[in-house]
Amino acid sequence: MTSHSHRPATLIATLGSEPQVVTAGLDLLLKQRVNVHSVEIVHTSAIPDSPIHEAVLKLTQACQDYSAPLCEAFHFHPLLVDGIPVADVESASASQAVFRLLYTCVWNAKQRGDIVHLLIAGGRKTMSIYGMVVGQMLFDESDRLWHLFSAGDFLTSKRMHPQPGDQVELSEIPVIRWSEISPIIGVLRSSEDAMSALETIRSFQIERRNKEVERFIQKHLTPAERRVVACLLEEGEGDEEIAQRLHLSPRTVEQHLRSVYAKAQDFWGIERVTRSGLIILLSPHQWAKIRENPHDKS
């Protein structure tokens, strides 16, 4: 259940051929006393006589069912690729356009200080997927991601507004917000473009991952263990090859690796680390730098 709030809220909804999904979602939010003052509708191209065109027309008429100023606050956002309307999401460029458009709608609402309610029950599945991604990127603890379930007479009647007894309800979709696990959210709020924001996240994650691996290597592994693991990652060698290279016995190499597995399990909180798992965990690290460590001479 959404908590009551006097803060302004924006409903952002993906639209397919069933416009009643948007109005039903809005009605249910208003019933929860959500202070919706803007409705942003994302849709593919409304080609004349197409289902999307009919849906847009019905919503344009239905917005008059609400009192001012909400009746004047319905905004339609057609999907464009290079300025050209897109009738369906059937290409990588169209998918990227969906991502950018949803990101921009949410970003603009957050810039206004609005609570965001993102309803992804309508439209193509691709829209829903990117809606979830945008929620992860930009939501804070006040924002909500919704699906809408309907059945019975409301579903078959296709009426625009639920009536008492209708089987229609909002279901909140859990969102694992990146702001909960990373300070990157501060950077995202200053980035209006979805793709540049995503690139910022990727760069940040790589940098953070490399620092984490370096901390594990430098703080938790002995010089001898570092040399063994460096051979493992650089050449993918087996215990005997590593032993020959480092002038150790295979048993000593095995002991070093077992020690590293145990330390990695503790460091990352993993139940079991194997040889292949260790390679995956440590692969981002630049081993040439580690081998130059002056402390490795002992």
C-alpha positions as CSV (number, residue, x, y, z in Angstrom):
1,M,0.0,0.0,0.0
2,T,1.3,3.4,-1.0
3,S,1.7,5.8,2.0
4,H,-0.3,8.9,1.9
5,S,1.7,12.0,0.9
6,H,1.0,15.6,0.1
7,R,4.1,15.7,-2.1
8,P,3.2,16.1,-5.8
9,A,3.4,12.8,-7.8
10,T,3.8,12.0,-11.4
11,L,2.2,8.9,-13.0
12,I,4.3,7.6,-15.9
13,A,2.5,4.8,-17.8
14,T,3.4,2.7,-20.8
15,L,0.5,2.5,-23.2
16,G,-0.5,-0.4,-25.4
17,S,-3.9,-1.1,-27.0
18,E,-5.8,-1.0,-23.7
19,P,-6.1,2.6,-22.5
20,Q,-8.2,1.6,-19.5
21,V,-5.0,0.3,-17.9
22,V,-3.8,3.9,-17.5
23,T,-7.1,5.3,-16.2
24,A,-7.6,2.4,-13.8
25,G,-4.1,2.8,-12.5
26,L,-4.6,6.5,-12.0
27,D,-8.0,6.0,-10.3
28,L,-6.5,3.4,-7.9
29,L,-3.6,5.8,-7.0
30,L,-6.0,8.7,-6.4
31,K,-8.1,6.4,-4.2
32,Q,-4.9,5.8,-2.1
33,R,-4.7,9.6,-1.8
34,V,-1.6,9.9,-4.0
35,N,-1.3,13.5,-5.0
36,V,-1.0,12.9,-8.8
37,H,-0.7,16.2,-10.6
38,S,0.8,15.0,-13.9
39,V,0.3,11.9,-16.1
40,E,3.0,11.1,-18.7
41,I,2.0,8.4,-21.2
42,V,4.7,6.7,-23.3
43,H,3.5,4.9,-26.5
44,T,4.6,3.8,-29.9
45,S,3.5,5.7,-33.0
46,A,-0.3,6.4,-33.1
47,I,-0.8,5.5,-36.8
48,P,-4.3,6.4,-37.9
49,D,-6.8,3.6,-37.3
50,S,-4.2,1.6,-35.4
51,P,-5.0,0.2,-31.9
52,I,-2.5,2.7,-30.4
53,H,-4.2,5.5,-32.2
54,E,-7.6,4.4,-30.8
55,A,-6.1,4.1,-27.3
56,V,-4.6,7.6,-27.5
57,L,-8.0,9.0,-28.6
58,K,-9.8,7.3,-25.8
59,L,-7.3,8.6,-23.2
60,T,-7.6,12.1,-24.6
61,Q,-11.3,11.9,-24.1
62,A,-11.0,10.2,-20.7
63,C,-8.8,12.9,-19.2
64,Q,-11.8,15.1,-19.2
65,D,-13.3,12.8,-16.6
66,Y,-10.9,14.3,-14.0
67,S,-11.3,17.7,-12.4
68,A,-8.9,20.6,-13.1
69,P,-5.9,20.8,-13.1
70,L,-5.4,17.1,-13.5
71,C,-7.6,16.9,-16.6
72,E,-5.1,19.3,-18.3
73,A,-2.0,17.4,-17.1
74,F,-2.1,14.4,-19.5
75,H,1.0,14.4,-21.7
76,F,1.6,12.0,-24.5
77,H,5.2,10.9,-25.5
78,P,5.4,9.0,-28.8
79,L,8.4,6.9,-29.4
80,L,10.8,8.4,-31.9
81,V,14.0,7.1,-33.6
82,D,16.0,9.9,-35.2
83,G,12.8,12.0,-35.1
84,I,10.8,9.4,-36.9
85,P,7.7,7.8,-35.2
86,V,8.2,4.1,-34.4
87,A,5.2,1.8,-34.7
88,D,6.7,-1.1,-32.8
89,V,9.7,-2.0,-30.7
90,E,11.4,-4.4,-33.1
91,S,14.9,-3.2,-33.3
92,A,17.9,-2.3,-31.1
93,S,17.5,1.4,-32.0
94,A,13.8,1.3,-31.0
95,S,14.6,-0.4,-27.7
96,Q,17.3,2.2,-27.0
97,A,14.7,4.9,-27.8
98,V,12.3,3.3,-25.2
99,F,15.1,3.4,-22.6
100,R,15.9,7.0,-23.3
101,L,12.3,8.1,-23.3
102,L,11.4,6.4,-20.1
103,Y,14.6,7.6,-18.4
104,T,13.9,11.2,-19.5
105,C,10.3,11.1,-18.2
106,V,11.4,9.8,-14.8
107,W,14.5,12.1,-14.7
108,N,12.3,15.2,-15.4
109,A,9.8,14.2,-12.7
110,K,12.6,13.7,-10.2
111,Q,14.1,17.1,-11.1
112,R,10.7,18.7,-10.3
113,G,10.8,17.0,-6.9
114,D,7.9,14.7,-7.7
115,I,7.3,11.2,-6.4
116,V,7.2,8.9,-9.4
117,H,4.7,6.1,-9.9
118,L,5.7,4.1,-13.0
119,L,3.0,1.8,-14.3
120,I,4.4,-0.8,-16.8
121,A,1.3,-2.9,-17.4
122,G,0.6,-1.5,-20.9
123,G,2.6,-1.7,-24.1
124,R,5.3,-4.1,-25.2
125,K,7.3,-6.2,-22.9
126,T,10.4,-4.3,-23.9
127,M,8.9,-1.2,-22.4
128,S,8.3,-3.0,-19.1
129,I,11.9,-4.3,-19.0
130,Y,13.4,-0.9,-19.5
131,G,10.9,0.6,-17.1
132,M,12.3,-1.7,-14.4
133,V,15.9,-0.7,-15.4
134,V,15.1,3.0,-15.1
135,G,13.5,2.4,-11.7
136,Q,16.7,0.8,-10.5
137,M,18.7,3.7,-11.8
138,L,16.7,6.7,-10.6
139,F,14.1,5.7,-8.0
140,D,14.5,6.7,-4.3
141,E,12.5,5.2,-1.4
142,S,9.4,7.2,-2.2
143,D,9.0,6.0,-5.8
144,R,6.9,3.0,-6.9
145,L,6.9,0.6,-9.8
146,W,3.5,-0.9,-10.6
147,H,1.7,-3.7,-12.6
148,L,-2.0,-3.8,-12.9
149,F,-4.1,-6.9,-12.7
150,S,-7.7,-7.1,-13.9
151,A,-10.3,-9.8,-14.4
152,G,-14.0,-10.5,-14.8
153,D,-16.4,-7.8,-15.9
154,F,-13.9,-4.9,-15.8
155,L,-11.6,-6.9,-18.1
156,T,-14.2,-7.8,-20.6
157,S,-16.1,-4.5,-20.6
158,K,-13.0,-2.4,-21.3
159,R,-14.6,0.5,-19.5
160,M,-12.2,3.3,-18.6
161,H,-12.9,3.5,-14.9
162,P,-13.3,0.7,-12.3
163,Q,-16.6,0.4,-10.5
164,P,-17.2,-0.9,-7.0
165,G,-16.7,-4.6,-7.0
166,D,-14.6,-4.7,-10.1
167,Q,-11.6,-7.1,-10.0
168,V,-8.8,-4.7,-10.6
169,E,-5.8,-3.9,-8.5
170,L,-2.4,-2.4,-8.5
171,S,0.5,-4.7,-7.6
172,E,3.8,-3.1,-6.5
173,I,6.9,-4.5,-8.2
174,P,9.9,-4.6,-5.9
175,V,12.8,-2.5,-7.1
176,I,16.4,-3.0,-5.9
177,R,17.6,0.6,-6.2
178,W,21.2,1.2,-7.1
179,S,21.1,4.1,-4.7
180,E,20.9,1.6,-1.9
181,I,24.2,0.0,-2.8
182,S,26.2,2.7,-4.5
183,P,26.7,6.5,-4.3
184,I,26.4,6.6,-8.1
185,I,22.9,7.9,-7.7
186,G,24.2,11.4,-7.1
187,V,25.9,11.3,-10.5
188,L,22.9,9.9,-12.2
189,R,20.7,12.7,-11.0
190,S,22.9,15.1,-12.9
191,S,22.8,13.1,-16.1
192,E,19.8,13.8,-18.3
193,D,20.8,11.2,-21.0
194,A,20.1,7.5,-20.3
195,M,23.0,6.1,-22.3
196,S,25.6,8.4,-20.8
197,A,24.2,7.6,-17.3
198,L,24.6,3.9,-18.1
199,E,28.1,4.4,-19.3
200,T,28.9,6.3,-16.1
201,I,27.5,3.4,-14.0
202,R,29.6,0.9,-16.0
203,S,32.8,2.9,-15.5
204,F,32.0,3.3,-11.8
205,Q,31.3,-0.4,-11.3
206,I,34.5,-1.4,-13.1
207,E,36.6,1.0,-11.1
208,R,35.0,-0.1,-7.8
209,R,35.4,-3.8,-8.8
210,N,39.1,-3.3,-9.5
211,K,39.7,-1.5,-6.2
212,E,37.9,-4.3,-4.4
213,V,40.0,-7.0,-6.1
214,E,43.2,-5.0,-5.4
215,R,42.3,-4.6,-1.8
216,F,41.7,-8.4,-1.5
217,I,45.0,-9.2,-3.1
218,Q,47.1,-6.6,-1.3
219,K,45.6,-7.0,2.2
220,H,44.7,-10.6,2.4
221,L,47.1,-12.6,0.2
222,T,50.7,-13.4,1.1
223,P,53.4,-12.6,-1.5
224,A,53.7,-16.3,-2.3
225,E,49.9,-16.6,-2.8
226,R,49.9,-13.6,-5.1
227,R,52.6,-15.1,-7.3
228,V,50.7,-18.4,-7.6
229,V,47.4,-16.7,-8.4
230,A,49.2,-14.4,-10.9
231,C,50.4,-17.4,-12.8
232,L,47.0,-18.9,-12.7
233,L,45.4,-15.8,-14.2
234,E,48.1,-14.9,-16.7
235,E,48.6,-18.3,-18.3
236,G,45.7,-20.4,-17.1
237,E,48.3,-23.0,-16.0
238,G,47.7,-26.1,-13.9
239,D,49.3,-26.8,-10.6
240,E,52.3,-28.6,-12.1
241,E,53.0,-25.8,-14.6
242,I,52.8,-23.2,-11.9
243,A,55.1,-25.3,-9.7
244,Q,57.7,-25.5,-12.4
245,R,57.5,-21.8,-13.2
246,L,57.9,-20.8,-9.5
247,H,60.2,-23.6,-8.5
248,L,57.8,-25.0,-6.0
249,S,56.3,-28.4,-5.5
250,P,52.8,-29.0,-6.8
251,R,51.6,-29.7,-3.3
252,T,52.8,-26.3,-2.2
253,V,51.0,-24.7,-5.1
254,E,47.8,-26.6,-4.1
255,Q,48.1,-25.4,-0.5
256,H,48.5,-21.8,-1.6
257,L,45.4,-22.0,-3.8
258,R,43.4,-23.7,-1.1
259,S,44.3,-20.8,1.2
260,V,43.3,-18.3,-1.4
261,Y,40.0,-20.1,-2.0
262,A,39.2,-19.9,1.8
263,K,40.2,-16.2,2.0
264,A,38.1,-15.4,-1.1
265,Q,35.1,-17.1,0.5
266,D,35.4,-15.0,3.6
267,F,36.1,-11.8,1.7
268,W,33.1,-12.0,-0.6
269,G,30.8,-14.0,1.6
270,I,30.6,-16.9,-0.8
271,E,29.9,-20.4,0.4
272,R,32.4,-22.1,-1.9
273,V,35.1,-20.8,-4.3
274,T,36.6,-23.1,-6.9
275,R,39.5,-22.6,-9.3
276,S,37.2,-21.4,-12.0
277,G,35.3,-19.2,-9.6
278,L,38.5,-17.6,-8.4
279,I,39.5,-16.8,-12.0
280,I,36.1,-15.1,-12.5
281,L,36.4,-13.1,-9.2
282,L,39.9,-11.8,-9.9
283,S,39.9,-11.5,-13.7
284,P,39.5,-7.7,-13.8
285,H,42.8,-7.1,-12.1
286,Q,46.0,-6.1,-13.8
287,W,48.4,-8.7,-12.7
288,A,51.4,-7.0,-14.1
289,K,51.1,-4.3,-11.5
290,I,50.9,-6.8,-8.7
291,R,54.0,-8.6,-9.9
292,E,55.9,-5.3,-9.6
293,N,54.9,-5.0,-5.9
294,P,58.1,-4.6,-4.0
295,H,56.7,-6.5,-1.0
296,D,56.4,-9.6,-3.1
297,K,60.1,-10.3,-2.7
298,S,59.7,-12.1,0.6
